[in-house]
Amino acid sequence: MKRGLQAQPYDVSREAVPKPAMEPDKRGRVPLKQVYLQRLTIANEKWNVYDPTPGQKILATDDRVYPMNALAALSTIVLPKGRDLVWKYVTKCLPLVRGDPVASTCVTCGKDESSKHLFFQCKETTLPVKILKEVTAANNIPPPVWDITLLNLKQTPMTINLVAATRIWFRRNDLRHQRDEPFTEQYLRARLISDMRHIIKVNWDKTTSNNPKQSNMLDTIQ
């Protein structure tokens, strides 16, 4: 069997990307990061220019959600599915049904389904938020107000809120695709507690020294 065409090697010659003229610091050194940034700028002046999509412009105008802030906060989200969810939300890539007047309605309340409606407006799908508030209040963990602008926040409470958002998405998919697993309040509470324990453990493991207070919190969350 013949092999496919091989990719052409990337041109890394000095002629392709001129060497940047840089002044060394007092120690006679040039930081490697600065070298890379200048080479990128020489190759493409607009490599770091933010050009929002029409959907992202709507988010920023109507909901005051600035995609660059939300994407910068991705590093604070412990759960991988939470990071994926935020990425798809701010890039308007959530796999929602669009265009069909029947299939694009919310499966729980019958209104037009949008990401904003699903996570912040529908009283039925936001059951995980209600449970989250109860669990955090019982364990003295104050979450921020549940509002679309929380996507701009780069702080620990955001990771806890994204637990609820992830569970909302799972619950919506189970309802829409009629899966057999019941999404009872008891099940949701157990999953939320498990996710919160995971978040606290990960944050605790990141510290340089063991913190008995965090260890106790991990054991007592209920």
C-alpha positions in Angstrom: 0.0 0.0 0.0 1.4 3.4 -1.0 2.1 5.8 1.8 0.3 9.2 1.7 2.1 12.4 0.8 4.4 13.4 3.6 4.0 16.9 5.1 6.6 19.4 4.1 9.0 20.3 6.8 8.3 23.6 8.6 10.7 26.3 7.5 12.6 27.4 10.5 15.5 29.1 8.7 16.7 32.6 9.7 15.4 33.9 6.4 11.8 32.7 7.2 11.7 34.4 10.6 14.3 37.1 11.1 16.2 37.1 14.3 14.7 39.8 16.6 17.0 42.6 17.7 16.9 42.5 21.5 18.9 44.2 24.1 20.2 41.9 26.9 19.5 42.7 30.5 22.1 43.8 33.1 23.4 40.2 33.4 23.8 40.0 29.6 20.9 37.6 29.2 17.7 37.6 27.1 14.8 35.7 28.5 13.8 32.8 26.2 10.1 33.7 26.6 10.8 37.2 25.3 12.7 35.8 22.3 9.7 33.6 21.4 7.2 36.4 21.7 9.2 38.7 19.5 9.7 36.0 16.9 5.9 35.4 16.9 5.3 39.2 16.4 7.8 39.3 13.5 6.1 36.3 11.8 2.6 37.6 12.4 1.9 41.0 14.0 -1.7 40.0 14.8 -1.0 36.6 16.4 -2.2 37.8 19.8 -5.1 40.0 18.6 -8.5 38.9 20.0 -11.1 38.8 17.2 -14.4 37.7 18.9 -17.0 35.7 17.0 -20.6 37.2 16.5 -21.8 34.9 19.3 -19.0 36.1 21.7 -19.9 39.7 20.9 -23.5 39.0 21.9 -22.3 37.5 25.2 -20.2 40.6 25.9 -22.9 43.0 25.0 -26.0 41.4 26.4 -24.7 39.4 29.4 -21.4 41.2 30.2 -19.5 37.9 29.8 -16.1 38.6 28.3 -14.8 35.4 26.7 -11.1 36.3 27.3 -11.8 36.6 31.1 -13.8 33.4 31.1 -11.2 31.4 29.2 -8.4 32.8 31.5 -10.3 31.3 34.4 -10.3 27.8 32.9 -7.1 27.1 34.8 -8.9 27.4 38.1 -11.5 24.7 37.2 -10.5 21.4 38.7 -13.0 19.1 37.0 -11.9 18.4 33.3 -15.6 18.2 32.2 -16.1 21.6 33.9 -13.2 23.1 31.8 -14.7 21.6 28.6 -18.1 22.9 29.5 -16.9 26.5 30.0 -14.9 26.4 26.8 -17.9 25.2 24.7 -20.1 27.8 26.4 -18.1 30.9 25.7 -17.2 29.7 22.2 -20.9 29.0 21.5 -20.2 25.4 20.7 -22.5 23.5 23.1 -24.3 20.8 21.1 -27.8 22.3 21.5 -30.5 21.6 18.9 -31.0 24.7 16.8 -33.5 25.7 14.2 -36.1 22.9 14.7 -39.1 24.6 16.5 -39.9 21.3 18.3 -36.5 19.8 19.0 -34.9 23.1 20.1 -37.3 23.6 23.0 -36.4 22.9 26.6 -37.3 19.3 27.6 -38.5 20.4 31.1 -40.4 23.7 30.6 -41.0 23.9 26.8 -39.4 27.3 26.3 -36.7 27.9 23.7 -33.6 26.2 24.8 -30.4 28.2 24.8 -27.3 27.9 26.9 -28.3 30.9 28.9 -31.8 29.5 29.6 -30.5 26.0 30.4 -27.9 27.1 33.1 -29.4 30.3 34.5 -33.2 30.6 33.7 -34.9 27.3 33.7 -36.4 26.5 37.1 -36.4 22.7 36.4 -32.9 22.1 35.1 -31.3 24.3 37.8 -32.1 21.8 40.6 -28.3 21.2 41.1 -27.9 24.9 42.0 -30.5 24.6 44.7 -28.8 21.6 46.2 -25.4 23.2 45.8 -26.5 26.2 47.9 -27.8 23.9 50.6 -24.6 21.8 50.7 -22.3 24.8 50.7 -24.4 26.6 53.4 -24.3 23.5 55.6 -20.5 23.4 55.3 -19.8 27.1 55.6 -18.6 27.4 52.0 -20.2 30.6 50.4 -20.6 30.3 46.6 -21.0 33.5 44.6 -24.4 34.5 43.2 -25.6 32.1 40.5 -25.5 34.4 37.5 -24.1 34.3 34.0 -21.4 36.8 34.9 -19.7 34.3 37.3 -17.9 33.0 34.1 -15.7 36.1 34.4 -14.5 35.2 37.9 -11.1 33.7 38.5 -11.4 32.4 42.0 -12.0 29.2 43.9 -15.8 29.6 44.3 -16.1 29.5 40.5 -14.8 25.9 40.6 -17.6 25.0 43.0 -20.2 26.7 40.9 -19.0 24.8 37.8 -19.8 21.6 39.7 -23.4 22.6 39.6 -23.2 23.7 35.9 -21.7 20.3 34.9 -24.5 18.5 36.7 -27.1 20.7 35.0 -25.6 19.7 31.6 -25.6 16.0 32.5 -29.1 16.2 33.8 -30.3 18.0 30.6 -28.7 15.3 28.4 -30.3 12.4 30.5 -33.7 14.0 30.2 -33.4 14.8 26.5 -32.1 11.4 25.5 -34.4 9.5 27.9 -31.6 7.6 29.6 -32.6 5.1 32.2 -30.6 6.4 35.2 -32.9 8.5 37.4 -31.7 11.9 38.2 -33.2 12.1 41.7 -32.4 14.8 44.2 -30.7 12.2 46.4 -28.5 11.2 43.5 -27.6 14.8 42.6 -26.7 15.6 46.2 -24.4 12.6 46.4 -22.7 13.6 43.2 -22.3 17.2 44.2 -20.7 16.3 47.6 -18.4 13.9 45.8 -17.3 16.6 43.3 -16.8 19.1 46.1 -14.6 16.7 48.1 -12.5 16.2 44.9 -12.1 20.0 44.5 -11.1 20.6 48.1 -8.6 17.6 48.0 -7.0 18.8 44.8 -6.6 22.4 46.2 -5.3 20.9 49.4 -2.7 18.8 47.6 -1.5 21.9 45.8 -0.4 23.6 49.0 3.2 23.3 50.2 2.3 22.1 53.6 -0.6 20.0 55.0 -3.4 22.2 56.4 -5.3 20.4 59.2 -8.3 22.8 58.7 -8.7 21.7 55.1 -8.3 18.1 56.0 -11.1 18.4 58.6 -13.3 20.1 56.0 -12.7 17.2 53.6 -13.9 14.7 56.2 -16.9 16.7 57.4 -18.5 17.7 54.1 -22.0 16.3 54.0 
